Amino acid sequence: MGKADVRVRGFAARAGGWSARHRWAAVGIWVLFVVLAMGLGSAMGRVDVGDADGLKGETRTAATIVKDAGIEEPAGETVLVQAKGDRLKATDAEFRRAVTEVMAAVDRTGRVTDVTSPYDSRTISKDGRSALVRFDMRGEAESAGERVEPVLKAVADVRERHADTLRIEEIGSASMNKTFDDAFGDDFKQAEYSAVPVALGILLIAFGALVAALLPVALALTAIMATVGLMGVVSHIQPMSDTADSVMLLVGLAVGVDYCLFYLRREREERDAGRDPQTALRIAAATSGRAIVVSGVTVCVAMAGMLFTGLAEFEAMGLASLMVVAVAMVGSVTVLPALLSLLGTRVEKGRLPFLRRRPGRGGESRLWSAVLKRVLARPWVSVAVAGGALLAITAPALGMKTQNLTLEQEFGDRLPIVQTYVRVNEAFPGGTAPAEVVVKARDISAPDVRSALEEFKVRAVESGASRGPVEIKVHQRQNLAYVYVPLVGGSDLDAAGKSLVKLRDEVRPATLGTVAGVQAPVTGDVAGSHDFNEQLVGSVAPVFVFVVVFAFLLMLLSFRSLTVALTSIALNLLSVGAAYGILVAVFQHGWGASLVGAEGVGAVVTWLPLFLFVILFGLSMDYHVFVVSRIREARVRGRSTADAITHGVVTTAGVVTSAAVIMVAVFAIFGTLSMQSMKQMGVGLAAAVLIDATVIRGVLLPAVMALLGERNWYLPRWLRWLPDMTHDESPAEPVEEPKVPSRV
């Protein structure tokens, strides 16, 4: 019976069959593809997202004006000189002497330019206790953090001489970049690098053999390597980013390992059932291979949703993720069958003696068999309890507040530079992140333009948008001027956002807006955050509709069932909702935040909800397709719906659990980072995958399908014209299977 012919059809089956017959050709083509992709990407170089590409609206307009003018804005630095008590004032001789020493010390380094005294720029606080010395770093702003060390040391030397009476602290884009790179750069890289060993360790436990564990990791890594090269090529059309690299690595590792795990487990299961290696491989290609194709296309559609945001970072993340999923999917149904055919029983080499594999009942899980027995005995109760629990977890999401996190929220007060940031904002509200008005005129020296600039400067303070001082920096040759406006609200982004709106909608139209031919877009950190939020909010509906509608259509075509398509969407949305609820509870309200080493920062970072929706919807479909495919396969073979549900869930539970554990472990690594935004991403993804693989797939899905019965396969008469893409394997009698239970 092990030699029985099992007829197969469909793309996945044909691809797997060809690869198994032409093993070395398939492996060679894959290796050649990876090498060519990497070589081509390296030869063409890579284009990364620039300021002019990042956003739409005024922020992008301002960046484009500056870029066209050929102005390279330097990295600005500020030194806070502040009395420690009420005795000293900025007008006192000791205070003035310290300011002079700071200016001389930074100038002697040869690394700075345009050192400005607070007595000239009037950057002295209202209480007279604080003053700001400002200067620019020489050279490119992007690399200023690499050159700022001598300047920081010079300021520290002055600080030592006045430690008893004054605080002398430096802050700026260069010093912040250096501080954060030193504190968190290695931390972040280590998290990325540790993801692979963690995945390999879990696979060793799952398979109990070194070769079998290495295959999924090898496939994932080669898919990631090829995608890195393709990203370089595609970046000339759609610029990429460092964030896209990290997201691509996470998604590539997750789906690459998952797809190989699905395939390898099915091939091993068929061999345990008594089929010869060739037949087992053909069945795995036709069943798990098809599930991988359906899942891969669905995940690609979900990732493509990010292309509708209009935000360059999201577009880069979406395209990079889409590419790595597509590459991993193709590799799984082509080179993987070839490798399995080449290895044969040698896939079990390197067996760990303390993890003895026990063949069993078609790969069924004893744990999930016990759980499912109780779930199917009382499906209404299971739906009520599990569904009710998930809705309760989702409930906090109704009060979700999103915002871009301030420096203090992102890093807490553990770093001295964050404390400096807070002190500067208290003494000079908005001074650390002023609004920047980029004024472009035909003649920046024209009397009407200069008059409008002075009027803008006065009205910005009179309107209440700023407390000053408002500074103007003119670039005569380019007919361009920068107006720096500290916004009332400071580090409170909500309050600063209101000041920004007042500046844009009231002050500008009444001053610069009255001069013909003048452009005056308002940019800066607060403006960038505001424009980002506006654009993100506007893109939520299109992304949501695109992902849900296309996922629904793919499920409808793949399973030829309106019921399966609807329940797929509903369960996935519930999974995403539960992740949102956990994020709000932990990070917005601070409930149990200490358990994950987090702080309740009062908000969820703005970009995360949409990012999580797209990623989780795609990854949830990954599991859903695999489980439902197995249920449908059993149903097509003649089992009753109830029996098919039991068979499908318990035979896939071990694979889904192993895949979920890997993903949870990898995402949890990012939950250990110090940055609150990365911690929120890691905790949200890990919690959602865990819920999805257990409560959703192990309890709710079988309970709902049991209640629906034969209605699971309902397709209205008016939809029966749809192409039949339901299954690749024709019905066949199952082989008599051993009765020894298998390890979970």
VENMO-V350890 format. One record per residue. SS is DSSP state (hx for helix, st for strand, lp for the rest). PSI is psi in degrees with one decimal (NA if undefined). Layout:
ss:SS psi:PSI
ss:SS psi:PSI
//
This chain:
ss:lp psi:-29.1
ss:lp psi:-22.0
ss:lp psi:5.7
ss:lp psi:144.1
ss:lp psi:130.5
ss:lp psi:108.6
ss:lp psi:136.7
ss:st psi:155.8
ss:lp psi:167.2
ss:lp psi:162.4
ss:hx psi:-50.4
ss:hx psi:-42.2
ss:hx psi:-42.9
ss:hx psi:-41.5
ss:hx psi:-44.7
ss:hx psi:-40.6
ss:hx psi:-44.6
ss:hx psi:-44.5
ss:hx psi:-39.1
ss:hx psi:-33.7
ss:hx psi:-29.8
ss:lp psi:63.8
ss:hx psi:-52.7
ss:hx psi:-33.6
ss:hx psi:-43.5
ss:hx psi:-44.6
ss:hx psi:-42.7
ss:hx psi:-42.5
ss:hx psi:-41.2
ss:hx psi:-46.6
ss:hx psi:-42.9
ss:hx psi:-41.5
ss:hx psi:-46.4
ss:hx psi:-45.7
ss:hx psi:-44.5
ss:hx psi:-41.7
ss:hx psi:-45.0
ss:hx psi:-42.6
ss:hx psi:-43.4
ss:hx psi:-42.4
ss:hx psi:-40.8
ss:hx psi:-40.0
ss:hx psi:-37.8
ss:hx psi:-18.4
ss:lp psi:176.9
ss:lp psi:140.5
ss:lp psi:124.8
ss:st psi:159.9
ss:lp psi:128.9
ss:lp psi:174.8
ss:hx psi:-37.5
ss:hx psi:-16.6
ss:hx psi:-17.5
ss:hx psi:-42.6
ss:lp psi:167.3
ss:lp psi:-174.4
ss:hx psi:-156.7
ss:hx psi:-34.8
ss:hx psi:-43.6
ss:hx psi:-38.5
ss:hx psi:-44.1
ss:hx psi:-44.3
ss:hx psi:-37.4
ss:hx psi:-41.5
ss:hx psi:-46.4
ss:hx psi:-42.2
ss:hx psi:-44.7
ss:hx psi:-30.5
ss:hx psi:-12.2
ss:lp psi:22.4
ss:lp psi:125.1
ss:lp psi:102.2
ss:lp psi:125.0
ss:lp psi:167.0
ss:lp psi:119.5
ss:st psi:140.6
ss:st psi:152.5
ss:st psi:139.6
ss:st psi:120.5
ss:st psi:123.0
ss:st psi:115.7
ss:st psi:132.6
ss:st psi:139.0
ss:lp psi:-18.8
ss:lp psi:-163.2
ss:lp psi:-1.3
ss:lp psi:-45.3
ss:lp psi:144.8
ss:lp psi:164.4
ss:lp psi:-18.7
ss:lp psi:-9.4
ss:lp psi:155.1
ss:hx psi:-41.8
ss:hx psi:-40.4
ss:hx psi:-46.3
ss:hx psi:-38.0
ss:hx psi:-40.0
ss:hx psi:-41.0
ss:hx psi:-44.7
ss:hx psi:-41.0
ss:hx psi:-39.8
ss:hx psi:-47.8
ss:hx psi:-42.9
ss:hx psi:-40.5
ss:hx psi:-46.0
ss:hx psi:-33.0
ss:hx psi:-35.9
ss:hx psi:-21.4
ss:lp psi:-22.3
ss:lp psi:5.8
ss:lp psi:-3.9
ss:st psi:166.5
ss:st psi:163.1
ss:st psi:50.7
ss:st psi:123.7
ss:st psi:129.8
ss:lp psi:142.7
ss:hx psi:-20.7
ss:hx psi:-20.7
ss:hx psi:-41.0
ss:hx psi:-4.3
ss:lp psi:34.6
ss:lp psi:65.9
ss:st psi:132.2
ss:lp psi:160.0
ss:lp psi:-33.0
ss:lp psi:-1.9
ss:lp psi:7.7
ss:lp psi:-12.8
ss:st psi:147.1
ss:st psi:154.4
ss:st psi:123.7
ss:st psi:125.8
ss:st psi:146.4
ss:st psi:168.0
ss:st psi:148.2
ss:st psi:139.7
ss:lp psi:153.4
ss:lp psi:-173.3
ss:lp psi:139.9
ss:lp psi:-36.2
ss:lp psi:-32.8
ss:lp psi:12.0
ss:hx psi:-31.6
ss:hx psi:-26.8
ss:hx psi:-15.7
ss:lp psi:2.3
ss:lp psi:-10.4
ss:hx psi:-48.0
ss:hx psi:-33.7
ss:hx psi:-43.6
ss:hx psi:-38.6
ss:hx psi:-39.9
ss:hx psi:-42.7
ss:hx psi:-38.7
ss:hx psi:-36.3
ss:hx psi:-41.1
ss:hx psi:-40.0
ss:hx psi:-40.5
ss:hx psi:-36.1
ss:hx psi:-19.3
ss:lp psi:25.2
ss:lp psi:-27.6
ss:lp psi:-29.7
ss:lp psi:-22.9
ss:st psi:148.0
ss:st psi:127.8
ss:st psi:105.8
ss:st psi:138.2
ss:st psi:142.1
ss:st psi:148.7
ss:st psi:178.7
ss:hx psi:-39.5
ss:hx psi:-48.0
ss:hx psi:-35.5
ss:hx psi:-42.7
ss:hx psi:-43.3
ss:hx psi:-44.9
ss:hx psi:-46.0
ss:hx psi:-34.6
ss:hx psi:-42.4
ss:hx psi:-39.7
ss:hx psi:-37.4
ss:hx psi:-11.9
ss:hx psi:-50.0
ss:hx psi:-34.1
ss:hx psi:-46.0
ss:hx psi:-43.8
ss:hx psi:-39.8
ss:hx psi:-36.5
ss:hx psi:-41.5
ss:hx psi:-44.8
ss:hx psi:-32.5
ss:hx psi:-12.4
ss:hx psi:-39.8
ss:hx psi:-49.6
ss:hx psi:-36.6
ss:hx psi:-47.3
ss:hx psi:-42.8
ss:hx psi:-41.4
ss:hx psi:-42.2
ss:hx psi:-38.2
ss:hx psi:-34.9
ss:hx psi:-40.5
ss:hx psi:-40.9
ss:hx psi:-41.3
ss:hx psi:-27.3
ss:lp psi:8.5
ss:st psi:138.7
ss:hx psi:-46.0
ss:hx psi:-45.8
ss:hx psi:-35.1
ss:hx psi:-33.1
ss:hx psi:-30.4
ss:hx psi:-52.5
ss:hx psi:-39.6
ss:hx psi:-41.4
ss:hx psi:-43.3
ss:hx psi:-45.8
ss:hx psi:-44.5
ss:hx psi:-41.3
ss:hx psi:-34.9
ss:hx psi:-40.6
ss:hx psi:-42.5
ss:hx psi:-44.1
ss:hx psi:-39.9
ss:hx psi:-35.5
ss:hx psi:-44.0
ss:hx psi:-44.1
ss:hx psi:-32.7
ss:hx psi:-36.2
ss:hx psi:-40.9
ss:hx psi:-49.6
ss:hx psi:-25.6
ss:lp psi:-19.3
ss:lp psi:-13.1
ss:lp psi:-47.7
ss:lp psi:106.3
ss:lp psi:145.8
ss:st psi:-174.5
ss:lp psi:166.0
ss:hx psi:-36.3
ss:hx psi:-41.0
ss:hx psi:-35.8
ss:hx psi:-47.3
ss:hx psi:-43.6
ss:hx psi:-41.5
ss:hx psi:-41.6
ss:hx psi:-44.9
ss:hx psi:-50.2
ss:hx psi:-41.8
ss:hx psi:-43.0
ss:hx psi:-41.3
ss:hx psi:-55.0
ss:hx psi:-34.0
ss:hx psi:-45.6
ss:hx psi:-43.5
ss:hx psi:-51.2
ss:hx psi:-44.1
ss:hx psi:-38.1
ss:hx psi:-45.6
ss:hx psi:-47.0
ss:hx psi:-48.6
ss:hx psi:-40.2
ss:hx psi:-39.0
ss:hx psi:-41.0
ss:hx psi:-41.1
ss:hx psi:-40.0
ss:hx psi:-42.6
ss:hx psi:-37.6
ss:hx psi:-38.0
ss:hx psi:-29.1
ss:lp psi:-3.4
ss:lp psi:1.6
ss:lp psi:151.4
ss:lp psi:160.5
ss:hx psi:-39.6
ss:hx psi:-44.4
ss:hx psi:-42.2
ss:hx psi:-39.3
ss:hx psi:-38.8
ss:hx psi:-42.1
ss:hx psi:-41.7
ss:hx psi:-39.7
ss:hx psi:-40.8
ss:hx psi:-26.8
ss:lp psi:-70.5
ss:hx psi:-35.4
ss:hx psi:-44.3
ss:hx psi:-42.5
ss:hx psi:-37.0
ss:hx psi:-42.7
ss:hx psi:-47.4
ss:hx psi:-46.3
ss:hx psi:-45.9
ss:hx psi:-44.6
ss:hx psi:-40.2
ss:hx psi:-43.9
ss:hx psi:-40.1
ss:hx psi:-41.9
ss:hx psi:-43.8
ss:hx psi:-45.6
ss:hx psi:-33.2
ss:hx psi:-19.6
ss:hx psi:-30.7
ss:hx psi:-18.6
ss:hx psi:-13.7
ss:hx psi:0.7
ss:lp psi:-27.4
ss:lp psi:2.0
ss:lp psi:125.7
ss:hx psi:-39.1
ss:hx psi:-44.8
ss:hx psi:-40.6
ss:hx psi:-40.3
ss:hx psi:-44.3
ss:hx psi:-43.5
ss:hx psi:-45.3
ss:hx psi:-41.4
ss:hx psi:-42.9
ss:hx psi:-42.6
ss:hx psi:-43.6
ss:hx psi:-43.5
ss:hx psi:-34.0
ss:hx psi:-44.1
ss:hx psi:-43.0
ss:hx psi:-44.9
ss:hx psi:-38.4
ss:hx psi:-47.5
ss:hx psi:-42.7
ss:hx psi:-36.9
ss:hx psi:-34.9
ss:hx psi:1.9
ss:lp psi:-69.5
ss:hx psi:-29.9
ss:hx psi:-47.0
ss:hx psi:-36.3
ss:hx psi:-43.4
ss:hx psi:-40.7
ss:hx psi:-37.2
ss:hx psi:-39.8
ss:hx psi:-41.7
ss:hx psi:-38.6
ss:hx psi:-130.4
ss:hx psi:-10.2
ss:hx psi:-8.6
ss:hx psi:-18.0
ss:hx psi:5.6
ss:lp psi:154.0
ss:lp psi:31.1
ss:st psi:134.6
ss:lp psi:126.7
ss:lp psi:-29.5
ss:lp psi:1.6
ss:lp psi:68.1
ss:lp psi:126.3
ss:lp psi:135.0
ss:lp psi:113.8
ss:lp psi:151.0
ss:lp psi:-153.7
ss:lp psi:76.6
ss:lp psi:28.6
ss:lp psi:16.8
ss:lp psi:146.5
ss:st psi:126.6
ss:hx psi:-40.4
ss:hx psi:-51.4
ss:hx psi:-25.8
ss:hx psi:-42.3
ss:hx psi:-42.4
ss:hx psi:-46.0
ss:hx psi:-33.1
ss:hx psi:-42.5
ss:hx psi:-36.4
ss:hx psi:-47.4
ss:hx psi:-20.2
ss:hx psi:-34.3
ss:lp psi:72.2
ss:hx psi:-36.1
ss:hx psi:-44.3
ss:hx psi:-41.5
ss:hx psi:-43.5
ss:hx psi:-43.0
ss:hx psi:-45.5
ss:hx psi:-52.6
ss:hx psi:-45.4
ss:hx psi:-42.8
ss:hx psi:-40.8
ss:hx psi:-42.8
ss:hx psi:-37.0
ss:hx psi:-37.0
ss:hx psi:-39.8
ss:hx psi:-34.4
ss:hx psi:-29.0
ss:hx psi:-45.2
ss:hx psi:-23.7
ss:hx psi:-21.6
ss:hx psi:-24.0
ss:hx psi:25.9
ss:lp psi:132.9
ss:lp psi:127.9
ss:st psi:144.1
ss:st psi:157.3
ss:lp psi:128.8
ss:lp psi:139.4
ss:lp psi:169.7
ss:hx psi:-40.2
ss:hx psi:-40.9
ss:hx psi:-38.9
ss:hx psi:-41.8
ss:hx psi:-3.8
ss:lp psi:-161.4
ss:lp psi:24.9
ss:lp psi:-27.6
ss:lp psi:137.4
ss:hx psi:-35.0
ss:hx psi:-27.2
ss:hx psi:-38.9
ss:hx psi:-36.8
ss:hx psi:-42.8
ss:hx psi:-44.4
ss:hx psi:-43.3
ss:hx psi:-39.5
ss:hx psi:-41.5
ss:hx psi:-32.3
ss:hx psi:-39.6
ss:hx psi:-33.8
ss:lp psi:82.0
ss:lp psi:122.5
ss:lp psi:-0.1
ss:lp psi:-27.7
ss:lp psi:-20.4
ss:lp psi:68.5
ss:lp psi:155.7
ss:st psi:142.8
ss:st psi:116.5
ss:st psi:116.9
ss:st psi:108.5
ss:st psi:118.7
ss:st psi:125.2
ss:lp psi:164.4
ss:lp psi:-36.7
ss:lp psi:103.0
ss:lp psi:-17.0
ss:lp psi:-3.7
ss:lp psi:142.8
ss:hx psi:-42.2
ss:hx psi:-32.9
ss:hx psi:-45.1
ss:hx psi:-38.5
ss:hx psi:-41.7
ss:hx psi:-37.1
ss:hx psi:-44.2
ss:hx psi:-39.1
ss:hx psi:-40.1
ss:hx psi:-43.0
ss:hx psi:-42.0
ss:hx psi:-46.7
ss:hx psi:-28.2
ss:hx psi:-36.4
ss:hx psi:-43.4
ss:hx psi:-31.9
ss:lp psi:-16.0
ss:lp psi:0.9
ss:lp psi:-26.5
ss:lp psi:152.9
ss:lp psi:4.4
ss:lp psi:-178.5
ss:lp psi:141.6
ss:lp psi:125.9
ss:st psi:145.9
ss:st psi:130.1
ss:st psi:117.2
ss:st psi:134.4
ss:st psi:93.6
ss:lp psi:-46.7
ss:lp psi:-35.0
ss:lp psi:1.3
ss:lp psi:50.8
ss:st psi:147.9
ss:st psi:145.4
ss:st psi:134.0
ss:st psi:117.7
ss:st psi:119.7
ss:st psi:103.9
ss:lp psi:126.4
ss:lp psi:138.3
ss:lp psi:132.7
ss:lp psi:-30.3
ss:lp psi:-122.8
ss:lp psi:-7.9
ss:lp psi:100.3
ss:hx psi:-31.3
ss:hx psi:-47.8
ss:hx psi:-41.5
ss:hx psi:-33.6
ss:hx psi:-37.4
ss:hx psi:-38.6
ss:hx psi:-37.9
ss:hx psi:-45.4
ss:hx psi:-40.9
ss:hx psi:-40.2
ss:hx psi:-42.4
ss:hx psi:-41.9
ss:hx psi:-20.2
ss:hx psi:-55.0
ss:hx psi:-49.1
ss:hx psi:-48.3
ss:hx psi:-31.2
ss:hx psi:-9.7
ss:lp psi:-84.4
ss:hx psi:-27.4
ss:hx psi:-12.1
ss:hx psi:-8.6
ss:lp psi:123.2
ss:lp psi:139.1
ss:lp psi:3.2
ss:lp psi:130.6
ss:st psi:137.4
ss:st psi:59.6
ss:st psi:143.7
ss:st psi:123.3
ss:st psi:-162.6
ss:lp psi:176.5
ss:hx psi:-46.2
ss:hx psi:-42.6
ss:hx psi:-40.4
ss:hx psi:-42.9
ss:hx psi:-43.3
ss:hx psi:-47.6
ss:hx psi:-38.3
ss:hx psi:-47.6
ss:hx psi:-44.3
ss:hx psi:-45.3
ss:hx psi:-37.9
ss:hx psi:-45.2
ss:hx psi:-40.4
ss:hx psi:-21.1
ss:hx psi:-9.2
ss:hx psi:-50.2
ss:hx psi:-49.6
ss:hx psi:-41.8
ss:hx psi:-46.1
ss:hx psi:-49.0
ss:hx psi:-45.3
ss:hx psi:-51.1
ss:hx psi:-46.9
ss:hx psi:-46.0
ss:hx psi:-46.5
ss:hx psi:-35.5
ss:hx psi:-40.8
ss:hx psi:-46.1
ss:hx psi:-39.6
ss:hx psi:-41.1
ss:hx psi:-39.7
ss:hx psi:-43.8
ss:hx psi:-38.4
ss:hx psi:-34.1
ss:hx psi:-5.0
ss:lp psi:47.4
ss:lp psi:121.0
ss:hx psi:-36.5
ss:hx psi:-47.3
ss:hx psi:-41.6
ss:hx psi:-45.0
ss:hx psi:-45.2
ss:hx psi:-32.7
ss:hx psi:-48.9
ss:hx psi:-45.4
ss:hx psi:-46.0
ss:hx psi:-38.1
ss:hx psi:-40.0
ss:hx psi:-36.4
ss:hx psi:-39.0
ss:hx psi:-45.1
ss:hx psi:-42.3
ss:hx psi:-40.5
ss:hx psi:-38.6
ss:hx psi:-41.9
ss:hx psi:-44.2
ss:hx psi:-41.9
ss:hx psi:-42.5
ss:hx psi:-46.9
ss:hx psi:-44.5
ss:hx psi:-45.5
ss:hx psi:-49.6
ss:hx psi:-28.2
ss:hx psi:-45.6
ss:lp psi:-15.4
ss:lp psi:15.3
ss:lp psi:116.2
ss:lp psi:17.8
ss:hx psi:-35.3
ss:hx psi:-24.2
ss:hx psi:-27.3
ss:hx psi:17.1
ss:lp psi:29.9
ss:lp psi:175.5
ss:lp psi:144.2
ss:lp psi:101.9
ss:lp psi:1.6
ss:lp psi:2.5
ss:lp psi:161.2
ss:st psi:135.4
ss:st psi:138.2
ss:lp psi:-45.1
ss:lp psi:-15.0
ss:hx psi:-44.1
ss:hx psi:-45.1
ss:hx psi:-41.4
ss:hx psi:-47.1
ss:hx psi:-40.6
ss:hx psi:-48.8
ss:hx psi:-48.8
ss:hx psi:-48.2
ss:hx psi:-36.8
ss:hx psi:-41.6
ss:hx psi:-47.8
ss:hx psi:-33.4
ss:hx psi:-40.5
ss:hx psi:-30.3
ss:hx psi:-53.5
ss:hx psi:-42.0
ss:hx psi:-46.4
ss:hx psi:-42.2
ss:hx psi:-45.3
ss:hx psi:-48.8
ss:hx psi:-33.5
ss:hx psi:-41.6
ss:hx psi:-36.5
ss:hx psi:-45.2
ss:hx psi:-38.7
ss:hx psi:-45.9
ss:hx psi:-36.7
ss:hx psi:-42.1
ss:hx psi:-31.5
ss:lp psi:-3.0
ss:lp psi:-1.9
ss:lp psi:155.8
ss:lp psi:161.5
ss:hx psi:-43.5
ss:hx psi:-43.6
ss:hx psi:-37.3
ss:hx psi:-39.4
ss:hx psi:-48.5
ss:hx psi:-49.8
ss:hx psi:-46.6
ss:hx psi:-42.6
ss:hx psi:-47.0
ss:hx psi:-27.7
ss:hx psi:-20.7
ss:hx psi:-13.4
ss:hx psi:-41.8
ss:hx psi:-42.0
ss:hx psi:-47.6
ss:hx psi:-41.1
ss:hx psi:-45.5
ss:hx psi:-45.9
ss:hx psi:-41.8
ss:hx psi:-40.7
ss:hx psi:-40.5
ss:hx psi:-48.0
ss:hx psi:-43.8
ss:hx psi:-43.0
ss:hx psi:-43.9
ss:hx psi:-46.4
ss:hx psi:-35.2
ss:hx psi:-28.5
ss:hx psi:-42.2
ss:hx psi:-22.6
ss:hx psi:-12.1
ss:lp psi:-6.6
ss:lp psi:159.2
ss:lp psi:-28.7
ss:lp psi:129.1
ss:hx psi:-35.0
ss:hx psi:-41.9
ss:hx psi:-36.4
ss:hx psi:-42.2
ss:hx psi:-42.8
ss:hx psi:-47.0
ss:hx psi:-46.5
ss:hx psi:-43.1
ss:hx psi:-46.5
ss:hx psi:-45.6
ss:hx psi:-45.7
ss:hx psi:-42.4
ss:hx psi:-43.7
ss:hx psi:-40.8
ss:hx psi:-46.4
ss:hx psi:-42.6
ss:hx psi:-41.4
ss:hx psi:-17.8
ss:hx psi:-71.4
ss:hx psi:-45.9
ss:hx psi:-58.1
ss:hx psi:-29.5
ss:hx psi:-20.4
ss:hx psi:-60.7
ss:hx psi:-47.2
ss:hx psi:-53.4
ss:hx psi:-35.1
ss:hx psi:-45.0
ss:hx psi:-44.0
ss:hx psi:-35.5
ss:hx psi:-39.2
ss:hx psi:-35.9
ss:hx psi:-29.7
ss:hx psi:-132.0
ss:hx psi:-17.1
ss:hx psi:-12.2
ss:hx psi:-30.9
ss:hx psi:22.8
ss:lp psi:128.7
ss:lp psi:116.5
ss:lp psi:150.0
ss:hx psi:-36.4
ss:hx psi:-4.0
ss:hx psi:4.5
ss:lp psi:-4.4
ss:lp psi:-12.1
ss:lp psi:145.3
ss:lp psi:145.4
ss:lp psi:104.7
ss:lp psi:29.9
ss:lp psi:-39.8
ss:lp psi:150.7
ss:lp psi:-17.9
ss:st psi:128.6
ss:lp psi:151.5
ss:lp psi:143.0
ss:lp psi:150.5
ss:lp psi:132.3
ss:lp psi:150.1
ss:lp psi:143.7
ss:lp psi:127.9
ss:lp psi:150.6
ss:lp psi:156.7
ss:lp psi:1.6
ss:lp psi:126.0
ss:lp psi:147.5
ss:st psi:161.6
ss:lp psi:147.4
ss:lp psi:NA
//
